[in-house]
Amino acid sequence: MKSNFAKLALAAVTAVALMIGGAGALAAEKDLIETAVSAGQFQTLVTALNAAGLVDTLNGPGSFTVFAPTDAAFAKLPAGTVESLLKPENKARLTAILTYHVVPGTVMAADVVKLKQAKTVNGQMIAVKANGEAVTINNAKVTASDVVASNGVIHVIDTVILPPNG
């Protein structure tokens, strides 16, 4: 009876950790894309990464930090924006936006809060502000951090950030 209770308690703690984004070592067996897919709140992001041809890159061995907008973040964009960006003729613009959410290397939350800015894979800088427990990337609030994958880390953001050129 005690053994079953211990197993149930461990399963509950694991489920809660996964739900709040603190998957840590539990997700480390999966790459960034697999981790995003299994989280269930990044369907739009994964669709956009596929349309931009970036899935193989984020499946690769490199180490990346992804500031990942949720489906709700994409829903905050003006009506029709996502559909327009997913069209083949807008692939370059979509790629520029998505790579603006990625920083080379693994930057954990403890290091993010020490930064004022970071250079993205896109080549442009993002602003990082830490105020107590609150961290923002440009105008996006970090809602969960340190979701570890085998080839990097995901920090969840509540808004899609756009490169300075529009």
Secondary structure as the mmCIF struct_conf table of DSSP 4:
data_model
#
loop_
_struct_conf.conf_type_id
_struct_conf.id
_struct_conf.beg_label_comp_id
_struct_conf.beg_label_asym_id
_struct_conf.beg_label_seq_id
_struct_conf.end_label_comp_id
_struct_conf.end_label_asym_id
_struct_conf.end_label_seq_id
HELX_RH_AL_P HELX_RH_AL_P1 LYS A 2 MET A 19
TURN_TY1_P TURN_TY1_P1 ILE A 20 GLY A 21
HELX_RH_3T_P HELX_RH_3T_P1 GLY A 24 LEU A 26
TURN_TY1_P TURN_TY1_P2 ALA A 27 GLU A 29
BEND BEND1 LYS A 30 LYS A 30
HELX_RH_AL_P HELX_RH_AL_P2 LEU A 32 ALA A 39
BEND BEND2 GLY A 40 GLN A 41
HELX_RH_AL_P HELX_RH_AL_P3 GLN A 43 ALA A 52
TURN_TY1_P TURN_TY1_P3 GLY A 53 GLY A 53
HELX_RH_AL_P HELX_RH_AL_P4 VAL A 55 ASN A 59
BEND BEND3 GLY A 60 GLY A 62
STRN STRN1 PHE A 64 PRO A 69
HELX_RH_AL_P HELX_RH_AL_P5 ASP A 71 ALA A 75
TURN_TY1_P TURN_TY1_P4 LYS A 76 LYS A 76
BEND BEND4 LEU A 77 LEU A 77
HELX_LH_PP_P HELX_LH_PP_P1 PRO A 78 PRO A 78
TURN_TY1_P TURN_TY1_P5 ALA A 79 GLY A 80
HELX_RH_AL_P HELX_RH_AL_P6 THR A 81 LEU A 85
TURN_TY1_P TURN_TY1_P6 LEU A 86 LEU A 86
BEND BEND5 LYS A 87 LYS A 87
HELX_RH_3T_P HELX_RH_3T_P2 PRO A 88 ASN A 90
HELX_RH_AL_P HELX_RH_AL_P7 LYS A 91 THR A 99
TURN_TY1_P TURN_TY1_P7 TYR A 100 HIS A 101
STRN STRN2 VAL A 102 PRO A 104
BEND BEND6 GLY A 105 GLY A 105
HELX_RH_AL_P HELX_RH_AL_P8 ALA A 109 VAL A 112
TURN_TY1_P TURN_TY1_P8 VAL A 113 LYS A 114
BEND BEND7 LYS A 116 LYS A 116
STRN STRN3 GLN A 117 LYS A 119
TURN_TY1_P TURN_TY1_P9 VAL A 121 ASN A 122
BEND BEND8 GLY A 123 GLN A 124
STRN STRN4 MET A 125 ASN A 131
TURN_TY1_P TURN_TY1_P10 GLY A 132 GLU A 133
STRN STRN5 ALA A 134 ILE A 137
TURN_TY1_P TURN_TY1_P11 ASN A 138 ASN A 139
STRN STRN6 ALA A 140 ALA A 149
TURN_TY1_P TURN_TY1_P12 SER A 150 ASN A 151
STRN STRN7 GLY A 152 ILE A 157
BEND BEND9 ASP A 158 THR A 159
TURN_TY1_P TURN_TY1_P13 PRO A 164 ASN A 165
#
